[in-house]
Amino acid sequence: MGTFETLAFDPGEATQHHAAWIALADGAIAPNPFFGPGFLLPYLEGMKRRPVRLHVLRRKSDGAFLAAAPFASRRFGLVSRTMSAQAGDYGPLGT
């Protein structure tokens, strides 16, 4: 079946991963235009107050993206921080 690895990158680093990201977005069973780089990169660039990174599961053998979602660090309670998947105001369920 192969081995997998995770990858996280800032929107500014997306250029080197663009082809794999497009292949994932175009090959999805239910494509979501809001998670493709054409929409998501400009959206993430506008989120400077809380930096967001794209977290990816990819196959080691060929670098193919298998899943991707934007995550940001946020305060959970008074002192601890946690990671949370990001959804926009108009799309709270990003499936």
N, C-alpha and C positions, 0 to 999 in steps of 0.2 A: 504494500500500500504506500510505502514511502515515509519519509520523515518530514516534519513540519517545524517551522520556526515562527516566532513573532517578530514584528518590526513596528517601530513607532517613529513617525517623522512629523516635522512642522510643515505647514503649507508651503513655506518657501523652499523646502527640500523636495517637493513633489515632482519636479521635472524628471529626475532620474527614474522615477517609478511610474511615470505617466502611461506608458504602453501597457504595463501589467494591470494598472487600475482601470483603464479603458476596457481591456479584455474582460475583467471581472464585471464591470457595469453592463457591458453589452451582452455578455453571456448569461446573465442572471435569468432564472426561471420567470421571475416577476420583476423586471427592471424598474428601478426607482431613480428617476432623473435627478432627484435631490441628493443622492449619494454619489453621483458621478463627478469627476473633476471639473467639468464645465460649470456646474452650479456650486458645488461644495467649496472649491478653492476660493472664489471671491467672497463667499459667505464667511469662511474661516478667517480670511484676512481682515474682515471687519470686526472680529471678536478680539481685538487687542487688549481689552480690559481683563479678559480671562483667557490666556493662551490655550488653544486647542491643538491636540496632536491627533493624527490619524493612526489608529492601531490596526495592524494587519496580521492575518494568519496567512502564511504562504508556504508553498511546497519547496523544500530545499533543492530538489533535483533540477528544477527548471525556473524557480523564482515566481511561479504563477501565484497570483493572489487568489485566495479561497474565500476570504471574508474580510471586511473592512468596516470600521465604525469610528467616528470622531469621539474623543474623550477629553475631559478637562478635569483639573483638580479643583475641588471646592471644599469649603468649610462644612464640617459635619459636627454640629454642636459647638461648644465654646473653644475647644482646643485641638480637636483632631481634624485631619483632612482626609478626603476620600476621592476616588476617581468616579466620575459619572459620565455615561454616554450622553451626547448632546443631541438635542432636538430643537428645531426652531419653533417660534411662536405659532406658526401655521401648520406645523406637522409634528405634534408631540409623540406620535408613534412612528418611528423611522424604520419601518419594515419594508 
